[in-house]
């Protein structure tokens, strides 16, 4: 068994801070969006980000995401983005904001359910390999093969031998992906104990979000320390140079979303391939075609 390497300086323990990532040159920082706190700097929380400033910056970054996607398509890049972290850490919200402006033909989200009986007999990575991108595509994994070292480990679904084999194999598996031309980007969303509880309580009270709370999520609250140990060991083995972990402090959701999108834009350099302005062609002239009576069609009831 290879000796676990020490977690890099780039990553911190749960609830810690990380060096901020500046906006890519093409995006340009907004004047009224506070930067991420740097190590050694004042720990005074930044002033709240107004909704107006957040939405304006989000709109600007989403335009850049569209430009980046066009570059990925044009150059035939293959991109995998992994989103991991505790329950209610904000992964889904970031994924949603990334996907909103993108062409779903070339960008998709993979959120796999629990493995089937057949999948349990396969090579562990096999069901994830089927979802890897082809040229010009970006795949966002809402949780990934790291389930083995997280929920499966803490909840006892994986044996000690399976866990050790995962920690031994994953760095080589990811290096193999990188050697094959796939860009692998890994984000870990770090949420505090108090903020996770606040979000869980919000889900309990909101009937439109109650589905997000499973018995497994509730159990994770009772096993907070075990999840911390699991995360630290994952970082010790899999925070590799070819595919490092990037920690996203996520107690402040708006800032976590902006910081993640900004960083994603910075790690895949791109150029603006926006096509020339489009002109609509003239509408086909009416040649006397008589359409069927509108009463023959079935309409959605106009309730509103």
PyMOL commands that set and color helices and strands:
alter all, ss='L'
color gray80, all
select helices_A, chain A and resi 51-75+91-99+117-120+126-129+145-147+151-154+160-179+193-205+210-212+215-222+224-238+253-267+294-296
alter helices_A, ss='H'
color red, helices_A
select strands_A, chain A and resi 78-85+107-110+137-142+182-190+245-249
alter strands_A, ss='S'
color yellow, strands_A
deselect
rebuild
show_as cartoon
